[in-house]
Amino acid sequence: MTAIWIAIIAISALSLIFGGLLGYASRRFKVEADPIVEQIDAILPQSQCGQCGYAGCRPYAEAVGNNGEAINKCAPGGEQTMLKLAGLLNVEPQPLDGDEQAKEPVRTVAWIDEANCIGCTKCIQACPVDAIVGATRAMHTVLSDVCTGCDLCVAPCPTDCIEMRPVATTTANWKWDLQSIPVRVIPVESHA
Amino acid sequence: MLNLLNIFRKDKIWDFDGGIHPPEMKTQSNGTPLRHLPLANRFIIPLKQHIGHEGELCVKPGDKVLRGQPLTFGNGRMLPVHAPTSGTVEAIGPHMTAHPSGLAEMSVMIVADGEDRWIERQKVSDYRQLPREEVISRIHQAGVAGLGGAGFPTATKLKGGLKTTRTLIINAAECEPYITADDRLMQDCAGEVLEGSRILAWVLQAERVLIGIEDNKPEAIAALKKALAGSNDLQLRVIPTKYPSGGAKQLTKILTGKEVPHGGRSSDIGVLMQNVGTAYAVKRAIIDGEPLTERVVTLTGEAVTQPGNVWGRLGTPVSHLLHHAGFQPQPQQMVIMGGPLMGFTLPALDVPVVKITNCLLAPSASEMGEPQKELSCIRCSACADACPANLLPQQLYWYSQGADHDKARAYHIDDCIECGACAWVCPSNIPLVQYYRQEKAELRAIDLEAKRTAEAKARFEARQARLEREKLAREARHAQAKRKVSASEQDEIAAALERVKAKKAAGPIEIQAGAEPDNAAVIAQREARKALARARQAEKQAETEPLSRQAGDPRKAAVEAAIARAKAKKAQAEQAGAQSDIAAESQRAPETAAPVDPRKAAVEAAIARAKAKKAQAATAARAEAQDDASAESHRVPATEATSPIDPRKAAVEAAIARAKAKKAQAAAAAKASDDAHTEASNDAATENHFVAASETITPVDARKAAIEAAIARAKAKKAEQQQNQAAETVEAGADARRKAAVAAAVARAKARKAQQQSIED
């Protein structure tokens, strides 16, 4: 009988010791995990365009993280963003609405037809990233380097002088389109 | 055994892993001395011929320029370009440039005058007298960029290596087949190359200077040895021929035994490398004061009858150089800029020679061989054996094809020097380097996007913070304003109410026949009401302005509009899906028409906003006109609620409504004149009514409204006259006094209306 008691006491003592040890370790070496909303927000393209139905990228990230909103609503992000979110949240990828074009959205920037700009500053107020410069009754223009192409300045313009233009391909952002330009390695060994 | 021997050698050399031994194909072009060709008539100078940004233009079309005159200026990575000869700036515009994409870049077009006059050259006999920063600045002003192929601004490179450089390596390896530009330059201008190397060594205060040259250039080695004449400040290191020993990292490994760490720079191990062509250009820039206007270009290939090396002015069209080398174009002729392994096919022959153009290769069809069909990867790992950067090309190929960007990065695709050794050994003829180039471009785009995203987020957050600050400031202001309003207006209201009460207490108004009707009481009442309404409004504004502003925040509105647009788009898509039923569609036609166009939606949103504003104004007016104008004001919002598509249309409709109201009024007045029991107070009420109506309707187009009102007035007058006549004939003088009173009231109303109109106008 005593043997059983000894065993029970020994096991209990051990479990207490190890429990205390683990408890201490869990507090001492606690890892501050990156909140999920932050991680989702980091994946979103930050264009603040509102096309998902939320007032910006952060609210959408909160909705996805906390309320289980669908992950396929980010239009500027396209399929890439959806797949990344699916990977992060460990959920099934959700197909995007729309055609092939919706999967890989073309980057556009706003362009102001300066001849028609009346200087009303409405677009400046609408721009979420302060990418439009101008003043009252002075012509406005878009800083195309910081424009996110969110489309929000188009609607408020009273003269409809803002349009979204795809970014022109330059030698800096050209992606070696091998179909249009033949780039070949000459097989030198053929006449060695 | 070789390694053992190496240990005891003073100038020992190392070896790098991988590498290939393609046929050298250099003898065609390195036998003849450097030639000068006749000048072209027209030069195209791209503003950007280096890694970095293009400089600021400092010439305009029509300007006369001299050889060596800067066309752009700038500092840092904005390297200037110079006029290659004297002439006139013909135009400045985009032109196809020496880039595999064949895209146009901003260029200066110069028509040569044939005189080829230099600008004034600042010659320096002893550069050691100058401060080192001055020498670097002169190198920058001369537009010297790395002439080996990369085109990195030399001055920027020197500045970066000023403190850390212990070993300067002059790269004379020139390992790529066909190219002999550096070989020939060393044979013909060995002294100047060494002089340039000495300038670089002095600027950098390098402990030792190594010249690495492959052993397949015996003439160049001999020329350099002769020029060195036994001096030992520069050490000539002859290295075995192997491609790509001319790569910066590979040559560093060969000559020093050190490897540049992954992700690091050669300055981390105290090494800086310059090409022999660059050394020559530096000598020219410092000693002779000549900016970089020409470089050695190898013209070779079987389609060229006189292969050799020529001095090519920067900006010379490629076709001009080829023409003078006896170019015999063949069907489907391709011309390659650079070597056969790292170069690219030119999209057209009018592209100019730029600072990085070291070779123009025009191969014949037989020289090229049949294009091989790309087969599947058999994972033979021949590419991994050949890779000089110790990468796993077959894995990179796998991830590049599958667009697995993270994996490609994990396998260090950034360390790929695109030498083409892997593609050259590939038994399946896979153009591996092209896949890597695409993948690298993709990764660059991803990095850029990440940077842009971070920036957008930072800007958005900064903006939110600013708006929050402004909102708080505004609220504080409004709180202050509210306090002021409540203090001053409250007294006024109380006084007005007092007055009204006093008047009312005086008893009901009785109009004496013949006397002028006294509507002072009514006026007072109205004044009081107005004051009350004003106060209320002011109070309300002060209270709710921040909120309403928030609600009317254009950004939020825009977001809402965007959401609406997105919904409209979705609805449209759905409708498009349901379009098969034509009848249903035709029934729904007005509905489908609406969301067709996002802009229309935007317009509608704007109209909705405008309507909301109007409705607000209307309610304010209603508050003012409270009891009597109710019918009118009800009517006006009703007409507005019929959703006019256009504000102007709305104005017209409002004007029409007003005119109708006026007509009804006139009719009522006429009736009243008929009516025996007309009372002055009634009249006053009508007048009130009138004013309220005209106040209710805030005409968008004042002029139109004025015209309408004038017409209405005219009509009313006519009606009145007719009425008067009728009254005269029927009653013949009966109730003359009452009529006079009515007429007077009408006249007063008119006068007041006119006044109102004038205020409005």
Interface residues (C-beta under 8 A of the other chain):
Chain A: D41 P45 Q46 S47 Q48 C49 G50 Q51 G53 A55 G56 C57 A75 D97 G98 K122 Q125 A126 P128 V129 D130 A131 V146 T148 D151 L152 C153 V154 A155 P156 P158 D160 T169 T170 T171 N173 W174 K175 W176 D177 L178 I181 P182 V183 R184 V185 I186 P187 V188 E189 S190 H191 A192
Chain B: P22 P23 M25 T97 H99 P100 S101 G102 L103 E105 P177 M334 I336 P340 L341 F344 T345 P347 L361 P363 S366 E367 M368 G369 P371 Q372 G420 A423 W424 P431 V433 Q434 R437 Q438 A441 E442 R444 A445 L448 E449 R452 T453 A454 E455 A456 K457 R459 F460 A462 R463 P554 R555 K556 A557 A558 V559 E560 A561 A562 I563 R565 A566 K570 A573 P598 R599 A602 A605 A606
